[in-house]
């Protein structure tokens, strides 16, 4: 019969085995979602490149770059931050890394005397900043693993509305920064902090330039009107690309975390199995010693001619072997 300590160890091993099945399944799910997230990132890149090229052609075609989204404010009194995190945990240090990066950037601007406004995407970022009583303008959630363009539009429009108001009006900002995790490869993701607004004029003016001869375009309506409609779409596209990068990074981080958890569970099961076997062997040895001691006492009593120690059934070799077999000594 198993001892109390052995039963505790066996129950713990079964519990860890159940947890291992869960972490292994989550690892496989995350690995499959990474591939889909990478495909979405690759599919969205041509759209962003083409929008950038069109804006460059508009700038070279005479469109004036005097749109509010291109106007830099000096001095910058208030900075808006868009922090992209996950809705769920179990992704290692993914959430804490991007949240801490956003917090450090916010504190750096505060040290320079600037105010801040937070726009958060993801329940983890919202929970962190709200618990610490940071001022939150908008909070969005429910789409971190599979963001859509409509989700990016909501976040981008909130940021553009605040920027266009400016710090002179309530809720307005003079600059918007985007903090997210950029997906570089399956094993490498990097937290970046980029300026979203105002847009950089140099990047737009140089987008249409090339090494070879450039085509001449006729625009209808005027280039300025097209650019005015296109710039908000450009901002939405940048936010959407950041969300897709963050989604792929989240799945990569979760896959690594669940693999580490599975490996740790296997190692723990192995170590607990060794301890349980030692406890079981110690129990068997104790039982054997008790049987041998009892048999020796009976033999000694028989040798001395005493009958008061003899039970009704004499312990035999077959009975001893049967007891050892039932106790698991030969299993």
BAFIDO-541660 format. One record per atom (N, C-alpha, C): residue in one letter; x, z, y. Coordinates in steps of 0.2 Angstrom, whole numbers, padded with zeros to 4 digits, always signed. Example, Ala and Ser with C-alpha at 12.3 -4.5 7.8 and 13.67 -1.06 7.14 Angstrom:
2
A+0066+0039-0028
A+0062+0039-0022
A+0066+0039-0016
S+0064+0035-0011
S+0068+0036-0005
S+0064+0039+0000
***
This chain:
331
X+0004+0000-0006
X+0000+0000+0000
X+0004+0000+0006
X+0003-0004+0011
X+0007-0005+0017
X+0006+0002+0021
X+0012+0004+0025
X+0012+0009+0029
X+0008+0008+0035
X+0007+0013+0039
X+0004+0012+0046
X+0008+0008+0051
X+0015+0009+0051
X+0019+0005+0055
X+0019-0002+0053
X+0019-0004+0046
X+0019-0010+0044
X+0012-0014+0046
X+0007-0011+0045
X+0000-0014+0047
X+0000-0015+0055
X+0003-0011+0059
X+0004-0012+0066
X+0008-0018+0068
X+0013-0019+0064
X+0018-0025+0065
X+0014-0031+0063
X+0011-0031+0057
X+0007-0037+0055
X+0002-0039+0060
X-0002-0034+0062
X-0007-0036+0067
X-0004-0039+0073
X+0002-0037+0076
X+0005-0039+0081
X+0007-0046+0080
X+0010-0048+0074
X+0012-0054+0072
X+0006-0059+0073
X+0001-0057+0070
X-0005-0062+0070
X-0007-0063+0077
X-0007-0058+0081
X-0009-0059+0088
X-0005-0064+0092
X+0002-0063+0091
X+0007-0068+0094
X+0006-0075+0091
X+0004-0076+0085
X+0003-0082+0082
X-0003-0086+0085
X-0008-0082+0086
X-0014-0085+0090
X-0012-0087+0097
X-0008-0083+0100
X-0006-0085+0107
X-0001-0091+0107
X+0003-0091+0102
X+0007-0097+0101
X+0003-0104+0100
X-0002-0103+0097
X-0007-0109+0096
X-0009-0111+0103
X-0011-0107+0107
X-0014-0108+0113
X-0009-0111+0118
X-0003-0108+0118
X+0002-0111+0122
X+0005-0118+0120
X+0005-0119+0113
X+0007-0125+0111
X+0002-0131+0113
X-0005-0129+0112
X-0010-0134+0114
X-0009-0135+0122
X-0008-0130+0126
X-0008-0131+0133
X-0001-0136+0135
X+0004-0135+0131
X+0010-0139+0132
X+0008-0146+0130
X+0005-0148+0125
X+0003-0154+0123
X-0001-0158+0128
X-0006-0154+0131
X-0011-0156+0136
X-0007-0158+0142
X-0003-0153+0144
X+0001-0155+0151
X+0005-0161+0150
X+0008-0162+0144
X+0013-0167+0143
X+0009-0174+0143
X+0003-0174+0141
X-0001-0180+0141
X-0004-0181+0148
X-0005-0176+0152
X-0007-0177+0159
X-0002-0179+0163
X+0004-0178+0162
X+0010-0180+0166
X+0010-0188+0166
X+0009-0191+0160
X+0010-0198+0160
X+0004-0201+0165
X-0002-0198+0164
X-0007-0201+0168
X-0006-0200+0176
X-0003-0194+0177
X-0001-0193+0184
X+0004-0197+0187
X+0009-0199+0183
X+0014-0204+0185
X+0011-0210+0186
X+0007-0212+0182
X+0004-0219+0183
X+0000-0219+0189
X-0004-0214+0191
X-0007-0214+0197
X-0003-0214+0203
X+0003-0211+0203
X+0008-0211+0208
X+0010-0218+0209
X+0012-0221+0204
X+0015-0228+0204
X+0009-0233+0206
X+0003-0232+0205
X-0003-0236+0207
X-0004-0236+0214
X-0003-0230+0217
X-0004-0229+0224
X+0001-0231+0229
X+0007-0232+0226
X+0013-0234+0230
X+0012-0240+0234
X+0010-0246+0230
X+0009-0252+0234
X+0005-0252+0240
X-0001-0248+0239
X-0006-0248+0245
X-0002-0245+0251
X+0002-0239+0250
X+0005-0236+0255
X+0010-0241+0258
X+0014-0244+0254
X+0019-0249+0257
X+0016-0254+0261
X+0010-0257+0258
X+0007-0262+0262
X+0004-0260+0269
X+0001-0254+0269
X-0002-0252+0275
X+0004-0251+0280
X+0010-0248+0278
X+0015-0247+0282
X+0018-0254+0285
X+0018-0259+0280
X+0020-0266+0283
X+0016-0269+0288
X+0009-0268+0287
X+0004-0271+0291
X+0005-0267+0298
X+0006-0261+0298
X+0007-0258+0305
X+0013-0260+0308
X+0019-0261+0304
X+0025-0264+0307
X+0023-0271+0310
X+0019-0275+0307
X+0018-0282+0310
X+0013-0281+0316
X+0009-0276+0316
X+0005-0275+0322
X+0009-0273+0328
X+0014-0269+0327
X+0018-0267+0332
X+0022-0272+0335
X+0025-0276+0330
X+0029-0282+0332
X+0024-0288+0336
X+0018-0287+0334
X+0013-0292+0337
X+0010-0290+0344
X+0013-0285+0346
X+0011-0283+0353
X+0006-0277+0354
X+0005-0274+0348
X+0000-0268+0348
X+0004-0262+0352
X+0001-0259+0356
X+0004-0253+0360
X+0004-0247+0356
X+0009-0244+0356
X+0010-0238+0352
X+0008-0232+0356
X+0002-0231+0359
X+0000-0226+0363
X-0006-0222+0360
X-0007-0223+0353
X-0012-0219+0350
X-0011-0212+0350
X-0016-0208+0350
X-0015-0200+0351
X-0011-0198+0345
X-0012-0201+0339
X-0008-0198+0333
X+0000-0200+0334
X+0002-0204+0339
X+0009-0206+0340
X+0012-0202+0345
X+0008-0198+0349
X+0010-0195+0355
X+0013-0188+0353
X+0020-0187+0355
X+0023-0181+0354
X+0022-0176+0360
X+0021-0170+0358
X+0020-0165+0363
X+0026-0161+0364
X+0027-0160+0371
X+0033-0156+0373
X+0031-0151+0378
X+0031-0145+0378
X+0034-0141+0372
X+0029-0140+0366
X+0031-0139+0360
X+0026-0138+0355
X+0025-0130+0354
X+0018-0129+0356
X+0016-0122+0356
X+0013-0119+0350
X+0010-0124+0346
X+0007-0122+0340
X+0008-0127+0334
X+0009-0125+0328
X+0011-0129+0323
X+0006-0128+0317
X+0003-0133+0315
X-0002-0133+0309
X+0002-0135+0303
X+0000-0131+0297
X+0004-0132+0291
X-0002-0134+0286
X+0000-0139+0282
X-0004-0141+0276
X+0000-0139+0270
X-0002-0134+0266
X+0002-0132+0260
X-0002-0134+0254
X+0001-0138+0249
X-0002-0140+0243
X+0000-0136+0237
X-0005-0132+0234
X-0003-0129+0228
X-0008-0130+0223
X-0008-0127+0217
X-0012-0128+0211
X-0018-0123+0212
X-0023-0125+0208
X-0029-0121+0207
X-0028-0116+0202
X-0024-0117+0197
X-0023-0112+0191
X-0015-0111+0191
X-0014-0105+0187
X-0007-0103+0186
X-0005-0106+0180
X-0001-0102+0176
X+0003-0104+0170
X+0007-0110+0171
X+0010-0110+0176
X+0015-0116+0178
X+0021-0114+0180
X+0024-0108+0178
X+0030-0106+0180
X+0031-0104+0187
X+0036-0106+0190
X+0037-0104+0197
X+0034-0110+0202
X+0030-0114+0199
X+0028-0120+0204
X+0024-0117+0210
X+0019-0113+0209
X+0015-0111+0215
X+0019-0106+0219
X+0023-0102+0217
X+0027-0097+0221
X+0032-0101+0225
X+0035-0106+0222
X+0040-0110+0226
X+0037-0113+0232
X+0032-0117+0231
X+0029-0120+0237
X+0026-0116+0242
X+0023-0110+0239
X+0020-0105+0244
X+0025-0102+0248
X+0031-0100+0245
X+0036-0097+0249
X+0039-0101+0254
X+0040-0108+0252
X+0043-0113+0256
X+0038-0113+0263
X+0032-0114+0262
X+0027-0114+0267
X+0027-0108+0272
X+0028-0102+0268
X+0028-0096+0272
X+0035-0095+0276
X+0040-0098+0273
X+0047-0097+0277
X+0047-0102+0283
X+0044-0108+0282
X+0043-0113+0288
X+0039-0110+0293
X+0033-0106+0291
X+0029-0103+0296
X+0033-0098+0300
X+0036-0094+0296
X+0040-0088+0300
X+0045-0091+0304
X+0048-0096+0302
X+0054-0099+0307
X+0051-0101+0313
X+0045-0105+0313
X+0042-0107+0320
X+0040-0100+0324
X+0037-0095+0320
X+0035-0089+0324
X+0041-0086+0327
X+0047-0086+0324
X+0053-0084+0327
X+0055-0087+0333
X+0053-0094+0334
X+0054-0098+0340
X+0049-0097+0345
X+0044-0093+0344
X+0039-0091+0349
X+0033-0096+0348
X+0032-0099+0342
X+0026-0104+0342
X+0021-0101+0337
X+0015-0103+0339
X+0009-0100+0335
X+0008-0105+0329
X+0003-0103+0324
X+0002-0107+0318
X-0005-0108+0317
X-0007-0112+0312
X-0013-0113+0309
X-0012-0116+0302
X-0016-0113+0297
X-0015-0115+0290
X-0021-0119+0288
X-0019-0125+0284
X-0024-0129+0281
X-0021-0129+0273
X-0025-0126+0269
X-0023-0125+0262
X-0027-0129+0257
X-0023-0131+0252
X-0026-0135+0247
X-0024-0132+0240
X-0028-0129+0236
X-0027-0125+0230
X-0028-0118+0231
X-0031-0115+0225
X-0034-0108+0226
X-0028-0103+0226
X-0022-0105+0223
X-0016-0100+0223
X-0014-0099+0230
X-0013-0105+0234
X-0011-0104+0241
X-0016-0100+0245
X-0022-0102+0244
X-0027-0098+0248
X-0027-0091+0246
X-0027-0089+0240
X-0027-0082+0238
X-0021-0078+0241
X-0015-0081+0241
X-0009-0078+0243
X-0009-0077+0251
X-0011-0082+0255
X-0011-0081+0262
X-0017-0077+0264
X-0023-0078+0261
X-0028-0073+0263
X-0027-0066+0261
X-0024-0065+0256
X-0023-0058+0254
X-0018-0054+0259
X-0013-0058+0262
X-0009-0056+0267
X-0011-0057+0274
X-0017-0058+0275
X-0020-0059+0282
X-0017-0064+0286
X-0015-0069+0283
X-0013-0075+0288
X-0019-0079+0290
X-0018-0082+0296
X-0024-0085+0299
X-0025-0092+0296
X-0031-0093+0293
X-0032-0099+0289
X-0038-0103+0292
X-0036-0109+0294
X-0041-0114+0297
X-0046-0117+0292
X-0043-0120+0287
X-0048-0123+0282
X-0044-0122+0275
X-0048-0122+0270
X-0046-0121+0263
X-0050-0125+0259
X-0046-0129+0254
X-0049-0134+0250
X-0047-0132+0243
X-0051-0133+0238
X-0049-0132+0231
X-0053-0136+0226
X-0051-0136+0220
X-0055-0139+0214
X-0052-0146+0213
X-0047-0148+0215
X-0044-0155+0214
X-0037-0155+0213
X-0033-0150+0212
X-0026-0150+0212
X-0023-0154+0206
X-0027-0154+0200
X-0024-0157+0194
X-0026-0165+0194
X-0031-0167+0197
X-0033-0174+0198
X-0036-0175+0205
X-0032-0176+0210
X-0035-0177+0217
X-0038-0184+0217
X-0043-0185+0221
X-0045-0192+0223
X-0044-0193+0230
X-0045-0199+0232
X-0043-0201+0239
X-0048-0198+0244
X-0054-0197+0242
X-0059-0193+0246
X-0057-0186+0247
X-0054-0183+0242
X-0051-0176+0243
X-0045-0176+0249
X-0041-0181+0248
X-0036-0182+0253
X-0039-0184+0260
X-0044-0187+0260
X-0047-0189+0267
X-0050-0183+0270
X-0053-0178+0267
X-0055-0172+0270
X-0049-0168+0273
X-0044-0167+0269
X-0038-0163+0271
X-0035-0167+0277
X-0034-0173+0277
X-0031-0177+0282
X-0035-0177+0289
X-0042-0178+0288
X-0046-0178+0294
X-0046-0171+0297
X-0046-0166+0293
X-0046-0159+0296
X-0039-0158+0300
X-0034-0161+0298
X-0027-0160+0301
X-0027-0165+0308
X-0030-0171+0307
X-0030-0175+0313
X-0034-0172+0318
X-0040-0169+0317
X-0045-0167+0322
X-0041-0161+0325
X-0038-0157+0322
X-0034-0151+0325
X-0028-0154+0330
X-0025-0159+0327
X-0019-0162+0331
X-0022-0165+0338
X-0027-0169+0337
X-0030-0173+0343
X-0033-0168+0348
X-0035-0162+0346
X-0037-0157+0351
X-0031-0154+0355
X-0026-0153+0352
X-0020-0150+0355
X-0021-0143+0356
X-0015-0140+0357
X-0015-0132+0357
X-0019-0129+0363
X-0020-0134+0368
X-0024-0131+0374
X-0031-0130+0372
X-0034-0132+0367
X-0041-0131+0365
X-0040-0126+0359
X-0046-0122+0358
X-0046-0118+0352
X-0046-0122+0345
X-0041-0119+0341
X-0040-0122+0334
X-0036-0129+0334
X-0034-0131+0340
X-0029-0137+0340
X-0022-0135+0339
X-0018-0140+0337
X-0011-0139+0336
X-0007-0145+0340
X-0001-0144+0341
X+0004-0149+0344
X+0008-0153+0338
X+0008-0150+0332
X+0012-0153+0327
X+0009-0151+0320
X+0010-0156+0315
X+0007-0154+0309
X+0013-0155+0304
X+0014-0150+0299
X+0019-0151+0294
X+0016-0151+0287
X+0018-0155+0283
X+0015-0155+0276
X+0020-0152+0271
X+0018-0147+0267
X+0023-0144+0262
X+0020-0145+0255
X+0024-0148+0251
X+0021-0150+0244
X+0027-0150+0240
X+0026-0152+0233
X+0031-0153+0228
X+0032-0160+0227
X+0038-0163+0228
X+0039-0170+0227
X+0041-0171+0219
X+0038-0176+0216
X+0039-0177+0209
X+0045-0182+0209
X+0051-0180+0206
X+0057-0185+0206
X+0057-0187+0198
X+0057-0183+0194
X+0057-0185+0186
X+0054-0179+0182
X+0054-0180+0176
X+0051-0175+0171
X+0054-0168+0172
X+0060-0168+0173
X+0064-0162+0174
X+0066-0160+0181
X+0064-0164+0186
X+0066-0162+0193
X+0060-0163+0197
X+0058-0158+0201
X+0053-0158+0206
X+0056-0154+0212
X+0055-0156+0218
X+0058-0153+0224
X+0053-0152+0229
X+0053-0145+0231
X+0048-0144+0237
X+0051-0146+0243
X+0047-0150+0247
X+0049-0153+0253
X+0044-0151+0259
X+0047-0151+0265
X+0043-0150+0271
X+0044-0155+0276
X+0039-0160+0277
X+0039-0166+0281
X+0034-0165+0287
X+0036-0168+0292
X+0032-0169+0298
X+0026-0174+0297
X+0020-0172+0297
X+0015-0177+0296
X+0012-0180+0303
X+0011-0176+0307
X+0009-0178+0314
X+0013-0174+0319
X+0015-0178+0325
X+0014-0185+0326
X+0018-0190+0321
X+0015-0196+0320
X+0019-0201+0316
X+0025-0203+0320
X+0030-0205+0316
X+0036-0207+0319
X+0035-0215+0321
X+0037-0216+0328
X+0036-0223+0330
X+0041-0227+0327
X+0047-0225+0326
X+0053-0229+0323
X+0051-0231+0317
X+0048-0227+0312
X+0046-0230+0306
X+0041-0235+0306
X+0036-0235+0311
X+0031-0240+0311
X+0034-0246+0314
X+0038-0246+0319
X+0041-0252+0322
X+0046-0255+0318
X+0049-0252+0313
X+0054-0255+0309
X+0051-0257+0302
X+0045-0255+0301
X+0042-0257+0295
X+0041-0265+0294
X+0039-0268+0299
X+0038-0275+0299
X+0044-0279+0299
X+0050-0276+0301
X+0056-0280+0301
X+0059-0281+0294
X+0063-0287+0294
X+0066-0289+0288
X+0072-0293+0289
X+0076-0294+0284
X+0082-0298+0284
X+0081-0306+0286
X+0076-0308+0283
X+0074-0315+0284
X+0070-0317+0289
X+0067-0323+0290
X+0063-0325+0295
X+0056-0322+0294
X+0053-0320+0300
X+0046-0316+0299
X+0041-0321+0301
X+0035-0320+0298
X+0029-0325+0299
X+0026-0322+0305
X+0023-0327+0309
X+0019-0326+0315
X+0012-0325+0313
X+0008-0320+0315
X+0002-0318+0313
X-0003-0319+0319
X-0009-0321+0318
X-0014-0321+0323
X-0019-0315+0321
X-0020-0311+0326
X-0025-0305+0324
X-0031-0305+0327
X-0036-0304+0324
X-0043-0303+0326
X-0047-0297+0323
X-0049-0292+0327
X-0048-0292+0334
X-0041-0290+0336
X-0040-0288+0342
X-0033-0287+0345
X-0029-0282+0341
X-0022-0283+0341
X-0018-0279+0337
X-0019-0271+0338
X-0020-0270+0345
X-0021-0263+0347
X-0027-0260+0343
X-0033-0263+0343
X-0039-0261+0340
X-0038-0260+0332
X-0034-0265+0329
X-0033-0264+0322
X-0029-0258+0320
X-0023-0257+0325
X-0019-0251+0324
X-0023-0245+0325
X-0027-0245+0329
X-0031-0239+0330
X-0035-0237+0324
X-0038-0242+0321
X-0042-0240+0315
X-0037-0239+0309
X-0031-0242+0309
X-0027-0241+0303
X-0023-0235+0303
X-0021-0232+0309
X-0017-0226+0309
X-0020-0220+0305
X-0027-0219+0306
X-0030-0213+0302
X-0029-0215+0294
X-0030-0221+0292
X-0029-0223+0285
X-0022-0221+0283
X-0018-0223+0287
X-0010-0221+0285
X-0009-0214+0284
X-0012-0210+0288
X-0011-0203+0288
X-0015-0200+0281
X-0021-0203+0280
X-0024-0201+0274
X-0020-0203+0267
X-0017-0209+0268
X-0013-0212+0262
X-0007-0207+0261
X-0004-0205+0266
X+0002-0200+0265
X+0000-0194+0262
X-0006-0191+0264
X-0008-0185+0261
X-0010-0186+0254
X-0013-0192+0253
X-0015-0193+0246
X-0009-0194+0241
X-0004-0197+0244
X+0003-0198+0240
X+0006-0191+0239
X+0005-0187+0244
X+0008-0180+0243
X+0004-0176+0237
X-0002-0177+0237
X-0007-0174+0232
X-0005-0177+0225
X-0004-0183+0225
X-0002-0186+0218
X+0004-0183+0216
X+0009-0183+0220
X+0016-0180+0218
X+0015-0173+0216
X+0011-0169+0220
X+0010-0162+0218
X+0007-0161+0211
X+0002-0166+0210
X-0002-0165+0204
X+0003-0167+0198
X+0007-0172+0198
X+0012-0173+0193
X+0017-0167+0192
X+0019-0164+0198
X+0024-0159+0198
X+0021-0153+0194
X+0014-0152+0196
X+0011-0146+0193
X+0011-0147+0185
X+0009-0153+0183
X+0009-0154+0175
X+0016-0153+0172
X+0021-0156+0176
X+0028-0155+0173
X+0030-0148+0172
X+0028-0144+0178
X+0030-0137+0178
X+0026-0133+0172
X+0020-0135+0171
X+0016-0131+0166
X+0018-0133+0159
X+0020-0139+0158
X+0023-0141+0152
X+0029-0137+0150
X+0034-0137+0155
X+0040-0133+0154
X+0038-0125+0152
X+0034-0123+0156
X+0032-0116+0155
X+0029-0114+0149
X+0024-0119+0146
X+0021-0118+0140
X+0026-0119+0134
X+0031-0123+0135
X+0036-0124+0130
X+0040-0118+0129
X+0042-0115+0135
X+0046-0109+0135
X+0042-0103+0132
X+0035-0103+0133
X+0031-0098+0130
X+0031-0099+0123
X+0030-0105+0120
X+0029-0106+0113
X+0036-0104+0110
X+0042-0106+0113
X+0048-0104+0110
X+0049-0097+0109
X+0047-0093+0115
X+0048-0086+0115
X+0043-0083+0109
X+0037-0086+0108
X+0033-0083+0103
X+0036-0084+0096
X+0039-0090+0095
X+0042-0091+0089
X+0048-0086+0087
X+0052-0085+0092
X+0057-0080+0092
X+0055-0073+0091
X+0049-0071+0094
X+0046-0064+0093
X+0043-0064+0086
X+0040-0069+0084
X+0037-0068+0077
X+0043-0067+0072
X+0048-0071+0073
X+0054-0071+0068
X+0057-0063+0068
X+0058-0061+0074
X+0061-0054+0075
X+0056-0049+0072
X+0049-0049+0074
X+0045-0044+0071
X+0044-0045+0063
X+0045-0051+0061
X+0044-0052+0053
X+0050-0048+0050
X+0056-0049+0053
X+0062-0045+0050
X+0061-0038+0050
X+0058-0035+0056
X+0057-0028+0056
X+0051-0026+0051
X+0046-0030+0051
X+0041-0028+0046
X+0043-0028+0039
X+0048-0033+0037
X+0051-0033+0030
X+0055-0027+0029
X+0059-0025+0034
X+0063-0019+0033
X+0059-0013+0032
X+0053-0012+0036
X+0049-0006+0035
X+0046-0007+0028
X+0044-0013+0026
X+0041-0013+0019
X+0046-0012+0013
X+0052-0014+0014
X+0057-0012+0009
X+0058-0005+0009
X+0058-0002+0015
X+0060+0005+0015
X+0054+0009+0012
X+0048+0007+0012
X+0042+0010+0009
X+0043+0009+0002
X+0045+0003-0001
X+0045+0002-0008
X+0051+0006-0011
X+0056+0007-0007
X+0062+0011-0010
X+0060+0018-0010
X+0056+0021-0005
X+0054+0028-0006
X+0049+0029-0012
X+0045+0024-0013
X+0040+0025-0019
X+0044+0025-0025
X+0049+0020-0026
X+0053+0020-0032
X+0057+0027-0033
X+0060+0029-0028
X+0063+0036-0028
X+0058+0041-0030
X+0052+0041-0028
X+0048+0046-0030
X+0046+0045-0037
X+0045+0039-0040
X+0043+0038-0047
X+0049+0040-0051
X+0055+0038-0049
X+0061+0040-0053
X+0062+0047-0054
X+0061+0051-0048
X+0062+0058-0048
X+0057+0061-0052
X+0050+0059-0052
X+0045+0062-0056
X+0047+0061-0064
X+0049+0055-0065
X+0051+0053-0072
X+0057+0058-0075
X+0062+0059-0070
X+0067+0063-0072
X+0065+0070-0073
X+0060+0072-0069
X+0058+0079-0070
X+0054+0080-0076
X+0050+0075-0078
X+0047+0075-0085
X+0052+0075-0091
X+0057+0071-0090
X+0062+0070-0095
X+0066+0077-0096
X+0067+0080-0091
X+0071+0086-0091
X+0067+0092-0094
X+0060+0092-0092
X+0056+0097-0095
X+0055+0096-0102
X+0055+0090-0105
X+0054+0088-0112
X+0061+0091-0116
X+0066+0089-0112
X+0073+0091-0115
X+0073+0099-0116
X+0070+0103-0111
X+0071+0110-0112
X+0065+0113-0116
X+0061+0108-0119
X+0056+0111-0123
X+0050+0114-0120
X+0049+0112-0114
X+0043+0115-0110
X+0038+0110-0110
X+0032+0112-0110
X+0026+0108-0111
X+0021+0109-0105
X+0023+0113-0100
X+0018+0114-0095
X+0018+0109-0090
X+0024+0105-0090
X+0025+0099-0085
X+0022+0093-0087
X+0020+0092-0094
X+0018+0086-0097
X+0011+0085-0095
X+0009+0079-0092
X+0002+0077-0090
X-0001+0074-0097
X-0007+0073-0096
X-0011+0070-0102
X-0008+0063-0104
X-0006+0059-0099
X-0003+0052-0101
X+0004+0052-0099
X+0009+0051-0103
X+0016+0051-0102
X+0017+0045-0098
X+0021+0046-0093
X+0024+0040-0089
X+0028+0035-0093
X+0026+0029-0094
X+0030+0025-0098
X+0033+0019-0094
X+0038+0016-0097
X+0041+0010-0094
X+0036+0005-0091
X+0031+0003-0095
X+0026-0002-0093
X+0022+0000-0087
X+0021+0007-0087
X+0017+0010-0081
X+0021+0009-0075
X+0027+0011-0076
X+0032+0010-0070
X+0032+0003-0067
X+0033-0002-0072
X+0034-0009-0070
X+0027-0011-0066
X+0021-0009-0069
X+0015-0011-0066
X+0014-0008-0059
X+0016-0002-0058
X+0016+0001-0052
X+0020-0002-0047
X+0026-0004-0049
X+0031-0008-0044
X+0028-0015-0042
X+0025-0018-0047
X+0022-0025-0046
X+0016-0024-0041
X+0012-0019-0042
X+0006-0018-0037
X+0009-0016-0030
X+0014-0013-0030
X+0017-0011-0023
X+0020-0016-0019
X+0021-0022-0023
X+0024-0028-0020
X+0032-0028-0020
X+0035-0024-0025
X+0042-0025-0025
X+0045-0031-0028
X+0041-0035-0032
X+0043-0041-0034
X+0040-0047-0031
X+0036-0046-0025
X+0033-0052-0022
X+0037-0054-0016
***
